[in-house]
Amino acid sequence: MVHAQFEQSAREALAAKAVEAKTIKDLSWKQIAQASGLSVAFTTAAVLGQHPLPEKSAKAVAELLGLDDDAATLLQTIPVRGSMPNRIPTDPTMYRFYEMLQVYGTTLKALIHEEFGDGIISAINFRLDVKKVADPEGGERAVITLDGKYLPTKPF
């Protein structure tokens, strides 16, 4: 049976326990994702409380992290999504994404609407990928791919 959460505290507490176990066991998100059988981005988001995991994946992740059956069940619940509750993020990495949206949000909106028309890009039917690549000018660059299904607005 599918169950949904109606407030964030249970999944937030579980996320904290999972991250603690990940740290103690010296596991990477990639290793946890391999156990889940799902992508690194989706698994990480799920463990951090943003998605439910399928039963088989939830049990595998809980076992790898040394979490109990109740945690495996909780990992399967539909969460209350949102990891930045109504505030400007203070973590520098998260703030840079906020800053990018402040600078490029209207540009993204204008270009998306010009290309596709009125609608949104789904964050549910969505793929995320993060890669580290060499910068030709020295150092490294982060390549972040956000790949969401376009959902047109439908008059009714």
Disulfide bonds with the S-S distance in Angstrom:
none
